[in-house]
Amino acid sequence: MPKGFVIVLCLMLGASSPAFAQASPVSVGPLGTPITPSDLGGWSASTPISAAEAARDAREQGFGKVAGLRKDDYGNWIAHSRKGALIIFPDGSAFPL
């Protein structure tokens, strides 16, 4: 292998390494790790919602036959519907799990 090629390769690799150091560190949890309000930048609901309100909000967003509601440690509601499991946040937004 030519000496010039090795030098150019080393310079290229050396020049690209500072870009890796500038990337902001992101801690990625294992798949299925729940997202908490603090993970979303300090967002928090002003008042928690009841199970009836959570079920209504989920039905309004297209999740039919909402049942089996249980509250998690973060104030979110976990439920089952015709579309499968879902999570309902205190602001009323519902997402499939």
C-alpha distances in whole Angstrom, upper triangle without the diagonal:
4,6,9,7,7,11,12,11,13,16,16,17,19,21,22,23,27,27,28,30,32,33,37,37,39,40,40,43,43,44,48,48,51,51,53,55,53,50,51,51,55,57,60,63,66,68,67,68,71,70,72,70,67,68,70,67,64,67,67,63,64,63,66,69,67,68,67,66,65,64,61,60,59,62,61,63,61,63,63,64,64,60,59,58,58,58,61,60,63,63,63,60,59,56,55,53
4,5,5,7,9,10,11,13,15,16,17,19,20,22,23,26,27,28,30,32,33,37,38,40,41,42,45,45,46,50,50,53,52,55,56,54,51,52,52,55,57,61,64,67,69,68,70,72,71,74,72,68,70,71,68,66,68,68,64,65,65,68,70,69,70,69,68,67,66,63,62,61,64,62,64,63,65,65,65,66,62,61,60,60,60,62,61,64,64,65,61,61,57,57,55
4,5,5,6,9,10,11,13,14,16,17,19,20,22,24,26,27,28,30,32,36,36,39,40,41,44,45,46,50,50,52,52,54,55,53,50,51,51,54,56,60,63,66,68,68,69,71,71,73,71,68,70,71,68,66,69,68,65,65,65,69,71,69,70,69,68,67,65,62,61,60,63,62,64,63,65,65,66,66,62,61,61,60,60,62,61,63,63,64,61,61,58,57,55
4,5,5,6,9,10,11,12,14,15,16,19,20,23,24,25,27,29,30,34,35,38,40,40,44,44,46,49,49,52,51,53,54,52,49,49,49,53,55,58,61,64,67,66,68,70,70,72,70,67,68,70,66,65,67,67,63,64,64,67,70,68,69,68,67,66,65,61,61,59,62,61,63,62,64,64,65,65,61,61,60,59,59,61,59,62,61,63,59,59,56,56,55
4,5,5,6,9,10,11,12,14,15,17,19,21,22,23,25,27,28,32,33,35,37,38,41,41,43,46,46,49,48,50,51,49,46,47,47,51,52,56,59,62,64,64,65,68,67,69,67,64,65,67,63,61,64,64,60,61,61,64,66,65,66,65,64,63,62,59,58,56,59,58,60,59,61,61,62,62,58,57,56,56,56,58,57,59,59,60,57,56,53,53,51
4,6,5,6,9,10,11,12,14,16,17,20,21,22,23,26,27,31,31,33,35,36,39,40,41,45,44,47,46,49,50,48,45,46,46,49,51,54,58,61,63,62,64,66,66,68,66,63,64,66,62,61,63,63,60,60,60,64,66,64,65,64,63,62,60,57,56,55,58,56,59,57,59,60,61,61,57,56,55,55,54,57,55,58,58,59,56,55,52,52,50
4,5,5,6,9,10,10,12,14,16,18,20,21,22,24,26,30,31,33,35,36,39,40,42,46,45,48,47,49,50,47,44,45,45,48,50,54,57,60,63,62,64,66,66,68,66,63,65,66,63,61,64,64,60,61,61,64,66,65,66,65,63,62,60,57,56,55,58,57,59,58,60,61,62,62,58,57,56,56,55,57,56,58,58,59,56,56,53,53,51
4,5,5,6,9,10,10,12,15,17,18,19,21,23,24,28,29,32,34,35,38,39,41,44,44,46,45,47,48,46,43,43,43,47,49,52,55,58,61,60,62,64,64,66,64,61,63,64,60,59,62,61,57,58,59,62,64,62,64,63,62,60,59,56,55,53,56,55,57,56,58,59,60,60,56,55,54,54,53,55,54,56,55,57,54,53,51,50,49
4,5,5,6,9,10,11,13,16,16,17,19,21,22,26,27,29,31,32,35,36,37,41,41,43,42,44,45,43,40,41,41,45,47,50,53,56,58,58,59,62,61,64,62,58,60,61,58,56,59,59,55,56,56,59,61,60,61,60,59,57,56,53,52,50,53,52,54,53,55,56,57,57,53,52,51,51,50,52,51,54,53,54,51,51,48,48,46
4,5,5,6,8,10,11,14,15,16,17,20,21,25,26,28,30,31,34,35,37,41,40,43,42,43,45,42,39,40,40,43,46,49,52,55,58,57,59,61,61,63,61,58,60,61,58,56,59,59,55,56,56,60,62,60,61,60,58,57,55,52,51,49,53,52,54,53,55,56,57,58,54,53,52,51,50,52,51,53,53,54,51,51,48,48,46
4,5,5,6,9,10,12,14,15,17,18,20,24,25,28,30,32,35,36,38,41,41,43,42,43,44,42,39,40,39,42,45,48,51,54,57,57,58,61,61,63,61,58,60,61,58,56,59,59,55,56,56,60,62,60,61,60,59,57,56,52,51,49,52,51,54,53,55,56,57,58,54,53,52,51,50,52,50,53,52,54,51,51,48,48,47
4,5,5,6,9,11,12,13,15,17,18,22,23,26,28,29,33,34,35,39,38,40,39,41,42,40,37,37,37,40,42,46,49,52,55,54,56,58,58,60,58,55,57,58,55,53,56,55,52,53,53,57,59,57,58,57,56,55,53,50,49,47,50,49,51,50,53,53,54,55,51,50,49,48,47,49,48,50,49,51,48,48,45,45,44
4,5,5,6,10,11,11,13,15,16,20,21,23,25,26,30,31,32,36,35,38,37,39,40,37,34,35,35,39,41,44,47,50,53,52,54,56,56,58,56,53,55,56,53,51,54,54,50,51,51,55,57,55,56,55,54,52,51,47,46,45,48,47,49,48,50,51,52,53,49,48,47,46,45,47,46,48,48,49,46,46,43,43,41
4,5,5,8,10,11,12,14,16,19,20,23,26,27,30,32,34,37,36,38,37,39,40,37,34,35,35,38,40,44,47,50,52,52,54,57,57,59,57,54,56,57,54,52,55,55,52,53,53,56,58,56,57,56,54,53,51,48,47,45,48,47,50,49,51,52,54,55,51,50,48,47,46,48,46,48,48,50,47,47,44,44,43
4,6,7,8,10,11,13,15,18,20,23,26,27,31,32,34,37,36,38,37,38,39,36,33,34,33,37,39,42,46,48,51,51,53,56,56,58,56,53,55,56,52,51,54,54,50,51,52,55,57,55,57,56,54,53,51,47,46,44,47,46,49,48,51,52,53,54,50,49,48,46,45,47,45,47,47,48,45,46,43,44,42
4,6,6,7,9,11,12,16,17,20,22,24,27,29,30,34,33,35,33,35,36,33,30,31,31,34,36,40,43,46,48,48,50,52,52,55,52,49,51,52,49,48,51,50,47,48,48,52,54,52,53,52,50,49,47,44,43,41,44,43,46,45,47,48,49,50,46,45,44,43,42,43,42,44,43,45,42,42,40,40,39
4,5,5,7,9,11,14,15,18,20,22,25,27,29,32,31,33,32,33,34,32,29,30,29,33,35,38,42,45,47,47,49,51,51,54,52,48,51,52,48,47,50,50,46,48,48,51,53,51,52,51,49,48,46,42,41,39,42,42,44,44,46,47,49,50,46,45,43,42,41,42,41,43,43,44,42,42,39,39,38
4,5,5,6,9,12,14,17,20,22,25,28,30,33,31,33,31,32,33,30,28,29,28,31,33,37,40,43,45,45,47,50,50,53,51,48,50,51,48,47,50,49,46,48,48,51,53,51,52,51,49,47,45,42,40,38,41,41,44,43,46,47,49,50,46,45,43,42,40,42,40,42,41,43,41,41,39,39,38
4,5,5,7,10,13,15,18,20,24,26,27,30,29,31,29,30,31,28,25,26,25,29,31,34,38,40,43,43,45,48,48,50,48,45,47,48,45,44,47,46,43,44,44,48,50,48,49,48,46,45,43,40,39,36,39,38,41,41,43,45,46,47,43,42,41,39,38,39,37,39,39,40,38,38,36,36,35
4,5,6,9,10,13,15,17,21,23,24,27,26,28,26,28,29,26,24,25,24,28,30,33,36,39,42,41,43,46,46,48,46,43,45,47,43,42,45,45,41,43,43,46,48,46,47,46,44,43,41,37,36,34,37,36,39,38,41,42,44,45,41,40,38,37,36,37,35,38,37,39,36,36,34,34,33
4,6,8,9,13,15,17,21,23,26,28,27,28,27,28,28,26,23,24,23,26,29,32,36,38,41,41,43,46,46,49,46,43,46,47,44,43,46,46,43,44,44,48,49,47,48,46,44,43,40,37,36,34,37,36,39,39,42,43,45,46,43,42,39,38,36,38,36,37,37,39,37,37,35,36,34
4,6,9,12,15,18,21,24,26,28,26,28,26,27,27,24,22,22,21,24,27,30,34,36,39,39,41,44,45,47,45,42,44,45,42,41,44,44,41,43,43,46,48,46,47,46,43,42,39,36,35,33,36,35,38,38,41,43,44,45,42,41,39,37,35,36,34,36,35,37,35,36,34,35,33
4,6,9,12,14,18,21,22,25,23,24,22,23,24,21,19,19,19,22,24,28,31,34,37,36,38,41,41,44,41,39,41,42,39,38,41,40,37,39,39,43,44,42,43,42,40,39,36,33,32,30,33,32,35,35,37,39,40,42,38,37,35,33,31,33,31,33,32,34,32,32,30,31,30
4,6,10,12,16,19,21,23,21,22,19,20,20,18,15,16,15,19,21,24,28,31,33,33,35,38,38,41,38,36,38,39,36,35,39,38,35,37,37,41,42,40,41,40,37,36,33,30,29,26,29,29,32,32,35,37,38,40,36,35,33,31,29,30,28,29,29,31,29,30,28,29,28
4,7,9,13,16,18,20,18,19,18,19,19,17,14,16,16,18,21,24,27,30,33,32,34,37,37,40,38,35,37,39,36,35,38,38,35,37,36,40,41,38,39,38,36,34,31,28,26,25,28,27,30,30,33,35,37,39,35,34,31,30,28,29,27,29,29,31,29,29,27,28,26
4,6,10,13,15,17,14,16,14,15,17,14,11,13,14,17,19,22,25,28,30,29,31,34,34,36,34,31,34,35,32,31,35,35,31,33,33,36,37,35,35,34,32,30,28,25,23,22,25,24,27,26,29,31,33,35,32,30,27,26,24,25,24,26,26,28,25,26,23,24,22
4,6,10,12,14,12,14,13,14,16,14,11,14,14,17,19,21,24,28,29,28,30,32,32,35,33,30,32,35,32,30,34,34,31,33,32,35,36,33,34,32,30,28,26,22,21,20,23,22,25,25,28,29,32,34,31,28,26,24,23,24,23,25,26,27,25,25,23,23,21
4,7,9,11,9,12,11,13,16,15,11,14,16,18,19,22,24,28,29,28,29,31,31,33,32,29,31,33,30,28,32,32,29,30,29,32,33,31,31,30,28,26,24,21,20,19,22,21,23,22,25,27,29,30,27,25,23,22,20,23,21,24,25,26,24,23,20,20,18
4,6,8,6,9,10,12,15,14,11,14,17,18,19,21,24,27,28,26,27,29,28,31,30,27,29,31,29,27,30,31,28,29,28,31,31,29,29,27,25,23,22,18,18,17,20,19,21,20,23,24,27,29,26,23,21,20,18,21,20,23,24,25,23,22,19,19,16
4,6,6,10,11,14,18,17,14,17,20,21,22,23,26,29,30,27,28,30,28,31,31,27,28,31,29,27,30,31,28,29,27,30,30,28,27,25,24,23,22,18,18,18,21,20,21,19,22,23,25,27,24,21,19,19,18,21,21,24,25,26,24,22,19,18,15
4,6,9,11,14,18,18,15,17,20,22,22,23,25,29,29,27,27,28,27,29,29,25,26,29,26,24,27,28,25,26,24,26,27,25,25,23,22,21,21,18,18,18,21,18,19,17,19,20,22,23,21,18,16,16,16,19,19,23,24,24,21,19,16,15,11
4,6,9,12,16,17,14,16,19,21,20,21,23,26,26,23,24,25,23,26,25,22,23,25,23,21,24,26,23,23,21,24,24,21,21,20,19,17,17,14,15,15,17,15,16,13,16,17,19,21,18,15,13,13,12,16,16,20,21,21,19,17,14,12,9
4,7,9,13,14,11,14,17,18,18,19,20,24,24,22,23,24,23,26,25,21,23,26,24,22,25,26,24,25,23,25,26,23,23,21,19,17,16,13,13,13,15,14,15,14,17,18,21,23,21,18,15,14,13,16,15,18,20,21,19,17,15,14,11
4,6,10,11,10,11,15,15,15,15,17,20,20,18,19,20,19,22,21,18,20,23,20,19,22,23,21,22,20,23,24,20,20,18,16,15,13,10,10,9,12,10,12,11,14,17,19,22,20,17,14,12,10,12,12,14,17,17,15,14,12,13,10
4,7,8,6,8,11,12,11,12,14,18,19,17,18,20,20,23,21,18,20,22,20,18,22,23,20,22,21,24,25,21,22,20,18,16,14,11,11,9,11,10,13,13,16,18,21,23,21,19,16,13,11,12,10,13,14,15,14,13,12,13,11
4,5,5,7,9,9,9,9,12,15,16,14,16,18,19,22,20,17,20,22,20,19,23,23,21,24,22,25,26,22,23,21,18,16,13,10,9,6,9,9,12,13,17,20,22,25,23,21,18,15,12,12,10,11,13,15,14,14,14,16,14
4,5,5,7,6,5,6,9,12,13,13,15,18,19,21,19,17,20,22,19,19,23,23,21,24,23,26,27,23,24,23,19,18,14,12,11,8,9,10,13,15,19,22,24,27,25,23,20,17,13,13,9,10,11,14,13,14,15,17,17
4,5,5,5,6,8,11,14,16,16,18,21,22,25,23,21,24,25,23,23,27,26,25,27,26,29,30,27,27,26,23,21,17,15,13,10,12,13,17,18,22,25,27,30,28,26,23,20,17,16,13,13,15,17,17,18,18,20,19
4,6,7,8,10,14,17,19,18,20,23,23,26,24,21,24,26,23,22,26,26,24,26,25,29,30,26,27,26,23,21,18,16,14,11,14,14,17,18,21,24,26,29,26,25,21,19,16,16,13,15,16,18,16,17,16,18,17
4,6,6,9,12,15,17,17,19,22,23,25,22,20,23,24,21,21,24,24,22,24,24,27,29,26,27,26,23,22,19,17,16,12,14,14,17,18,21,24,25,28,25,24,21,18,15,15,12,13,13,16,14,16,15,18,17
4,6,9,13,15,18,18,21,24,25,27,25,23,26,27,23,24,27,27,25,27,27,31,32,29,30,29,26,25,21,19,18,14,16,16,20,22,25,28,29,32,29,28,25,22,19,18,15,15,15,18,17,19,19,21,21
4,6,10,12,15,16,18,22,24,26,23,21,25,26,23,24,27,26,25,28,27,31,32,28,29,28,25,23,20,18,16,13,14,15,19,21,24,27,29,32,30,29,26,22,19,18,14,14,14,17,17,19,20,22,22
4,7,10,12,13,15,19,21,23,20,18,22,22,19,20,24,23,21,25,24,28,29,25,27,26,23,21,18,17,16,12,12,13,16,19,22,25,26,29,27,26,23,20,16,15,11,10,10,14,13,16,17,20,20
4,6,9,9,12,16,18,20,17,16,20,20,18,19,23,22,21,24,24,27,27,24,25,24,20,19,16,15,13,10,10,11,14,17,20,24,25,28,27,26,23,19,16,14,10,8,9,12,13,15,17,20,20
4,6,7,9,13,15,17,14,13,17,17,15,17,20,19,19,22,22,24,25,22,23,22,19,18,14,15,14,11,9,10,13,16,19,22,24,27,26,25,22,19,15,12,9,6,6,10,11,14,17,20,21
4,7,10,13,16,18,15,15,19,19,17,19,22,21,21,25,24,27,27,24,25,24,21,20,17,17,16,13,11,13,16,19,22,25,26,30,29,28,25,22,18,15,12,9,9,12,14,17,20,23,24
4,7,10,13,14,12,13,16,16,15,18,20,20,20,24,23,25,25,22,22,22,18,17,14,15,15,13,10,12,14,17,20,23,24,28,27,27,24,21,17,14,11,8,9,11,14,17,20,23,23
4,7,10,12,10,10,13,14,13,15,18,18,19,22,20,22,22,18,19,18,14,13,10,12,12,10,7,9,10,14,16,20,21,25,24,23,20,17,14,11,9,6,8,10,13,14,17,20,21
4,7,8,6,6,10,11,10,12,15,15,16,19,17,19,19,15,16,16,12,12,10,13,14,12,8,9,9,13,14,17,18,22,22,21,19,16,13,10,9,6,8,8,11,13,16,18,19
4,5,5,6,9,10,11,12,14,15,17,19,17,18,17,14,13,13,10,10,9,13,14,14,10,10,9,12,13,16,17,21,21,21,18,16,14,11,11,9,11,10,14,14,17,19,20
4,5,5,6,9,10,11,12,14,15,17,15,15,14,10,10,10,7,8,8,12,14,14,11,10,7,10,10,13,14,17,18,18,15,13,12,10,11,10,13,11,13,13,16,17,18
4,5,5,6,9,10,11,12,14,16,14,14,12,10,10,11,9,11,12,16,18,18,14,13,11,13,12,14,14,17,19,18,17,15,14,11,13,12,14,11,14,14,17,18,20
4,5,5,6,9,10,10,12,15,13,14,14,11,12,14,11,13,13,16,18,17,13,12,10,13,13,15,15,18,19,19,17,15,13,10,11,10,10,8,11,12,15,17,19
4,5,5,6,9,10,11,13,11,12,12,9,10,11,8,10,10,13,16,14,11,9,7,9,9,12,12,16,16,16,14,11,9,6,8,8,9,6,9,8,12,14,15
4,5,5,6,9,10,11,9,9,9,6,8,10,8,11,12,15,18,17,14,12,9,10,8,10,10,13,14,14,13,11,10,8,11,12,12,9,11,9,12,14,15
4,5,5,6,9,10,9,10,10,8,11,13,12,15,15,18,21,20,16,14,12,13,12,13,12,14,15,16,15,13,13,10,12,12,12,9,11,10,14,15,18
4,6,5,6,9,9,11,12,10,13,15,13,15,15,17,20,18,15,13,11,13,12,13,12,15,15,16,15,12,11,8,10,10,9,6,7,7,11,13,16
4,5,5,7,5,8,9,7,10,13,11,14,14,16,19,18,15,12,10,11,9,10,9,11,11,12,11,9,9,7,10,11,11,7,7,6,8,10,13
4,5,5,5,5,7,7,11,14,13,16,17,20,23,22,19,16,13,14,11,11,9,10,11,13,13,11,12,11,14,15,14,11,11,9,11,13,16
4,6,7,9,11,11,14,17,16,19,19,22,24,23,20,17,15,16,15,15,12,14,14,16,16,14,14,12,14,15,13,10,10,9,12,14,17
4,6,9,12,11,15,17,16,19,19,21,23,21,19,16,15,15,14,14,12,13,12,14,14,11,12,11,13,14,13,9,8,7,9,11,15
4,6,10,10,14,17,16,19,20,22,25,24,22,18,16,16,14,13,10,10,9,12,13,11,13,13,15,17,16,13,11,9,10,11,15
4,7,7,10,13,13,16,18,19,23,22,20,16,14,13,10,9,6,7,6,9,10,9,11,11,14,16,16,13,11,8,9,9,12
4,6,9,13,13,17,19,21,25,24,22,18,15,14,11,9,6,6,7,10,11,11,14,13,17,19,19,15,15,12,13,12,15
4,6,10,11,15,18,20,24,24,21,18,15,14,10,8,5,6,9,10,11,12,14,14,18,19,20,16,16,14,15,14,16
4,7,8,11,14,16,20,20,18,15,11,10,7,6,5,7,9,9,9,9,11,11,14,16,17,14,14,11,13,12,14
4,6,9,12,15,19,19,17,15,11,9,6,5,6,9,12,10,10,10,12,12,16,17,19,16,16,14,15,14,15
4,6,10,13,16,17,16,13,10,8,5,6,9,12,14,11,10,11,12,12,16,17,19,17,17,15,16,15,14
4,7,10,13,14,12,10,6,6,4,7,10,14,15,13,10,10,9,9,12,13,16,14,15,13,14,14,14
4,7,10,11,10,8,6,5,7,10,13,17,17,15,12,11,10,10,12,13,16,15,16,14,15,15,14
4,7,8,6,6,5,6,9,13,16,19,19,17,13,12,10,9,10,10,14,13,15,14,15,16,15
4,5,6,6,6,7,10,14,17,21,20,17,14,12,10,10,10,11,15,15,15,14,15,15,14
4,6,7,9,11,14,18,21,24,24,21,17,16,13,13,12,12,16,17,17,17,17,18,16
4,6,9,11,15,18,21,24,23,21,17,15,11,11,9,9,13,14,15,15,15,17,16
4,7,10,13,17,19,23,22,20,17,14,11,9,7,7,10,11,13,13,15,17,16
4,7,10,13,16,19,18,17,13,10,7,6,5,6,9,9,10,10,11,13,13
4,6,10,13,16,16,14,11,8,6,5,6,8,11,10,10,9,11,12,12
4,7,10,14,13,11,7,6,5,6,9,11,14,12,12,10,10,10,9
4,7,10,11,8,6,5,6,8,11,13,16,13,13,10,10,10,10
4,7,8,6,4,6,9,11,14,17,18,15,15,11,11,9,10
4,5,5,6,7,10,12,15,18,19,16,15,11,11,9,11
4,6,8,10,13,15,19,21,22,18,17,14,13,11,13
4,7,8,12,14,17,20,21,17,15,12,10,8,10
4,7,10,13,16,20,21,18,16,12,10,7,8
4,7,10,14,17,18,16,14,10,9,6,5
4,7,10,13,14,12,10,7,5,4,5
4,6,10,11,10,8,6,5,6,7
4,7,8,6,6,4,7,9,10
4,5,5,5,6,9,11,12
4,5,7,9,12,15,16
4,6,9,12,15,17
4,6,10,13,15
4,7,10,13
4,7,10
4,7
4
